[in-house]
Amino acid sequence: MHPSRPAPGPDAARAFRLGVVAGAIVGLAAALLLYWYGTLTAFAFGYVLLLLYPVYLVLVATALSVWLGYDKDVTSLRPVYRTER
């Protein structure tokens, strides 16, 4: 038998929310600073904001979920049965 892990609690939920907000602010600030210093053109800034920023946020959420214990593995799977009527 595999040892069972306890479910993440309310502190993990608050840490996840805070981490996603902090990650969003850091990512947006980095993009704005690169634009401000002229490293990014207006077109490149729009590309980063519309296409790369959402992917960055998904990666931040994924990293936080793994770190805080929200990830599932093969041991968490259960068979699904269809009931016949």
Buried (B, 14 or more C-beta within 10 A) or exposed (E): EEEEEEEBEEEBEEBBEEBBEEBBEEBBEEBEEBBEEEEBEEEBBEEBBEEEBEEBBEEBBEEBBEEBBBEEEEEEEEEEEEEEE
